[in-house]
């Protein structure tokens, strides 16, 4: 088969991108160094951004190279393949067009679970007050879980996100916005299936918490940087402890468990609770505030509709979000509601919280 016929055979059908826009992507004659995406029709409607991604028969994944363009586009969009030497001698490639999500900040959305007097008092005691934040953003397209990396990268590059997404400065402890260009992201799926706080009943069953709600104490030890003075923290942190397997590894990955653990461990000057209820009550409030549910029309059962990712972003130097310093208690979770097209960002940076 000739080179040209091989390329033609691999061309996908014209891809409908947005509204009446159709695009067909053809390698240029100089395919060994660049590929040109020729848009056959112009889009009717507002200008927007799309990503053109290379698909190769040699590297079977999207994202080997990419470029952006706005519609109506120029005559062609060039994708530089010089950094992908394994592709430069592969004539059998084509470009696939993907719409990029765009976002809007939703400052009117408040999270009462983090601002009630009782929660504020507890967060102060746990050294998290002033270092934990929840924000909401809307997005404009159908969320597709298999495109989570595209979704998160588009989020960090969106002009409505950059001046509004909050993070704490390591040096000053003040709230800032992201002041660097994100080059790479990591979005880890966090399972979210739990619908009841009965998930934690085993803490009573296994004598980690007494029937009256008091947490069973133990001899002090350290699991750097955390002081372990009770059986609850042993279950959360010490893998070779007697009761660590009370929660299986898949259960420990659940968002409900992660949220509970973060609250129990707190910040740098955390004053631990003697009883379990403050942890359970606050976990429940925040969980319900962030996670979306609906009744399944067929089964009539309540089901969780949110998708959750633990997110890290990198600039040209290294990790830039949620902080340049890694810590178990520094995190950012993206909780995506695909029905309302909202994404809630739960952020915390480990350190000394407000004391008064």
C-alpha positions in Angstrom: 0.0 0.0 0.0 1.4 3.4 -0.9 2.0 6.0 1.8 -0.9 8.2 0.6 -3.4 5.3 0.4 -2.3 4.2 3.9 -3.0 7.6 5.2 -6.4 7.8 3.5 -7.4 4.4 4.8 -6.7 5.5 8.3 -8.7 8.8 8.2 -11.6 8.8 10.5 -15.0 10.0 9.3 -15.5 13.8 9.5 -15.8 14.6 13.2 -18.7 16.8 14.3 -17.1 19.2 16.8 -19.6 21.8 17.8 -23.0 22.8 16.3 -22.7 22.6 12.5 -18.9 22.5 12.5 -17.3 19.5 10.9 -13.6 19.0 10.6 -11.4 16.6 8.7 -7.8 16.2 9.6 -5.2 15.4 6.9 -1.4 15.1 7.3 0.5 17.6 5.2 3.1 16.6 2.6 5.8 17.4 5.2 4.4 14.9 7.6 7.7 13.8 8.9 8.1 17.0 10.9 4.6 18.5 11.1 1.0 17.6 10.6 -1.5 20.1 9.3 -5.1 20.0 10.3 -7.3 21.5 7.5 -10.7 22.6 8.7 -13.1 22.1 5.9 -15.9 24.2 7.3 -15.9 27.1 9.6 -17.9 27.1 12.8 -21.1 29.1 13.1 -21.3 30.7 16.5 -18.9 32.2 19.1 -15.2 31.7 19.0 -14.0 28.9 21.2 -10.9 26.8 21.6 -10.4 23.2 20.5 -7.4 20.8 21.0 -6.1 18.9 18.1 -4.4 15.7 19.2 -2.2 13.3 17.3 -3.2 9.7 17.0 -0.5 7.3 15.7 -0.6 3.6 14.7 2.8 3.4 16.5 1.8 5.0 19.7 -1.8 4.0 20.4 -2.8 6.9 22.6 -4.0 10.4 22.2 -1.8 13.2 23.4 1.6 12.4 21.8 1.5 15.9 20.4 -1.1 18.6 20.5 -1.8 22.2 19.4 -4.7 24.6 20.1 -6.6 26.8 17.7 -9.6 29.1 17.9 -12.6 29.0 15.6 -12.9 30.2 12.9 -9.5 28.7 12.5 -6.5 29.6 10.3 -5.9 27.6 7.2 -4.1 24.9 9.1 -2.9 24.1 12.5 0.6 22.7 12.8 1.6 20.1 15.3 5.4 19.9 15.9 6.5 16.3 16.1 10.2 17.0 16.6 9.9 16.0 20.3 8.4 12.7 19.4 11.1 11.0 17.3 9.3 7.7 17.4 6.6 9.3 15.2 8.7 11.2 12.7 9.0 8.2 10.4 5.5 7.0 10.9 3.3 8.0 7.9 0.2 6.5 9.3 -1.1 9.1 11.6 -4.0 11.5 11.8 -5.3 14.2 14.0 -8.5 14.0 16.2 -10.3 17.1 17.2 -11.5 17.5 20.8 -13.5 20.4 22.2 -11.9 22.0 25.2 -14.0 22.6 28.3 -14.5 26.2 29.3 -15.3 27.3 32.9 -16.9 30.1 34.9 -16.3 31.0 38.5 -19.4 30.6 40.8 -18.7 33.0 43.7 -22.3 32.9 44.7 -22.1 29.2 45.6 -21.3 28.9 49.3 -20.5 25.8 51.4 -22.3 26.1 54.7 -20.6 23.0 56.0 -17.3 24.9 56.3 -18.7 28.1 57.7 -21.2 27.3 60.5 -20.1 28.4 64.0 -19.7 24.8 65.2 -17.6 23.8 62.2 -15.5 26.9 62.4 -14.8 26.1 66.1 -13.8 22.6 65.3 -11.6 23.5 62.3 -9.8 26.0 64.6 -9.2 23.3 67.2 -7.9 21.0 64.5 -5.5 23.7 63.1 -7.3 23.8 59.7 -9.2 27.1 60.0 -7.9 29.6 57.4 -6.2 26.8 55.5 -9.1 24.9 54.1 -11.3 26.3 51.3 -14.1 25.1 49.0 -14.9 26.8 45.6 -17.3 26.2 42.8 -16.9 26.5 39.1 -19.3 25.7 36.2 -18.4 24.2 32.9 -20.0 24.2 29.5 -20.0 20.7 28.0 -20.9 17.1 28.9 -18.4 15.7 31.3 -16.9 12.4 30.1 -14.9 10.5 32.7 -12.5 9.1 30.2 -11.4 12.7 29.4 -10.7 13.6 33.0 -7.1 14.7 32.2 -8.3 17.0 29.4 -11.0 18.3 31.8 -8.4 19.1 34.5 -5.8 20.6 32.2 -8.5 22.8 30.6 -9.5 23.9 34.1 -6.0 25.1 35.0 -5.6 26.9 31.7 -9.0 28.6 31.6 -9.0 32.4 31.9 -11.9 32.3 34.3 -10.1 29.9 36.6 -6.6 31.4 36.7 -7.5 34.6 38.6 -10.0 32.9 40.9 -8.6 29.5 42.0 -7.2 30.0 45.5 -4.1 28.4 47.1 -2.0 29.2 50.1 1.5 30.7 49.8 4.1 28.5 51.5 6.2 31.6 52.5 3.6 34.1 53.6 0.7 31.9 54.5 -1.6 34.2 52.5 -4.2 33.2 50.0 -3.1 33.7 46.4 -4.2 32.7 42.9 -2.2 30.4 40.6 0.6 32.6 39.3 2.3 30.1 37.0 1.6 28.2 33.8 0.6 24.6 34.3 2.5 22.2 32.1 1.2 18.9 33.4 -1.5 17.5 35.7 -2.2 14.3 37.6 -5.8 13.4 38.3 -6.3 10.3 40.4 -9.7 8.8 40.5 -11.2 8.7 44.0 -14.0 6.2 44.5 -17.2 7.7 45.9 -19.9 5.1 46.6 -20.8 5.4 50.3 -24.2 6.7 51.1 -24.3 6.2 54.9 -22.1 7.0 57.9 -22.7 3.4 59.0 -19.5 2.9 57.1 -17.8 3.8 60.4 -19.8 1.6 62.7 -16.9 -0.9 62.8 -14.9 1.6 64.9 -17.3 0.7 67.7 -17.4 -3.0 66.8 -13.7 -3.3 67.0 -13.3 -1.4 70.3 -11.5 1.5 68.7 -14.3 3.8 70.0 -16.2 2.9 73.2 -20.0 2.7 73.3 -20.2 6.2 74.9 -18.2 7.7 71.9 -14.9 8.1 73.6 -11.9 7.1 71.6 -9.7 4.4 73.2 -6.3 5.8 74.2 -2.9 4.1 73.7 0.7 4.7 74.5 2.2 7.7 72.6 4.2 7.0 69.5 5.0 8.9 66.3 4.2 8.3 62.7 6.1 11.4 61.4 4.8 14.1 61.7 1.8 12.8 63.6 1.6 12.0 67.3 -0.4 8.8 67.8 -2.0 8.8 71.2 -5.2 6.7 70.5 -6.4 3.7 68.7 -8.2 5.8 66.0 -5.0 7.4 64.7 -3.3 3.9 64.8 -6.0 2.6 62.5 -5.6 5.6 60.2 -1.8 5.6 60.0 0.0 2.5 61.3 -0.1 -0.2 58.6 1.3 -2.9 60.9 -1.1 -2.1 63.7 -3.3 -4.9 65.0 -6.5 -3.3 63.7 -5.3 -1.6 60.5 -7.2 -4.1 58.3 -10.5 -3.0 59.9 -10.7 -1.0 56.7 -9.7 -2.6 53.5 -7.5 -0.8 51.0 -10.4 -0.1 48.6 -12.4 1.3 51.5 -9.5 3.5 52.5 -9.5 5.0 49.0 -13.2 6.0 49.3 -13.7 9.8 49.4 -15.7 9.5 52.6 -12.8 7.8 54.3 -10.3 10.3 52.9 -12.3 13.2 54.2 -12.7 11.6 57.6 -9.0 10.9 57.8 -8.0 14.4 56.8 -10.2 15.9 59.6 -8.9 13.5 62.2 -5.3 14.3 61.4 -5.8 18.0 61.1 -3.1 20.7 60.8 0.3 21.4 62.4 -1.1 22.3 65.8 -4.1 20.0 65.9 -5.8 19.4 69.2 -7.3 16.0 68.9 -10.8 15.1 70.1 -11.4 12.7 72.9 -14.8 11.6 71.4 -15.6 10.5 67.8 -18.8 12.5 67.2 -17.2 15.8 66.1 -15.2 14.0 63.4 -18.2 12.0 62.2 -20.6 15.0 62.2 -18.2 17.3 60.3 -17.3 14.6 57.8 -21.0 14.1 57.1 -21.7 17.8 56.7 -18.9 18.4 54.2 -19.5 15.2 52.3 -23.2 16.1 51.8 -22.3 19.6 50.8 -19.8 18.5 48.1 -21.2 15.3 46.7 -24.3 15.1 44.5 -26.9 12.4 44.5 -30.1 11.5 42.7 -32.8 8.9 42.7 -32.4 6.3 40.0 -35.6 6.4 38.0 -35.6 2.7 37.5 -34.6 1.3 40.8 -35.8 4.3 42.9 -32.6 4.0 44.9 -30.4 6.9 45.8 -27.1 6.9 43.8 -24.1 9.2 43.8 -23.6 11.1 40.5 -20.3 12.9 41.3 -16.9 11.9 40.0 -14.0 12.8 42.2 -10.3 13.3 41.5 -7.3 14.1 43.7 -5.4 16.7 41.6 -1.8 17.7 41.4 -0.5 20.3 38.9 3.1 20.9 37.7 4.8 23.9 36.1 8.2 24.0 34.4 9.9 23.7 37.8 7.9 21.0 39.5 4.7 20.7 41.6 2.9 24.0 41.8 -0.6 23.0 43.1 -1.9 22.4 45.6 1.5 23.4 47.0 5.1 23.2 46.1 5.7 21.1 49.3 4.1 17.6 49.4 2.3 16.5 52.6 -0.4 13.9 53.3 -2.6 16.7 54.6 -2.1 19.0 51.6 -4.7 18.1 49.0 -7.1 19.3 46.4 -10.1 17.2 45.4 -12.2 18.0 42.3 -15.8 16.9 42.8 -17.5 17.0 39.4 -21.3 17.0 39.1 -22.0 16.0 35.5 -25.7 16.9 35.7 -25.4 20.4 37.0 -22.1 20.8 35.2 -20.4 22.1 38.4 -17.0 21.2 39.8 -16.4 21.8 43.5 -12.8 22.2 44.6 -11.9 21.2 48.1 -8.5 22.5 49.1 -6.3 22.3 52.2 -2.6 23.2 52.8 -1.0 21.7 55.9 0.3 24.2 58.4 -0.6 26.2 61.4 -4.3 27.2 61.2 -5.9 30.3 62.7 -5.9 30.3 66.5 -8.3 33.2 67.2 
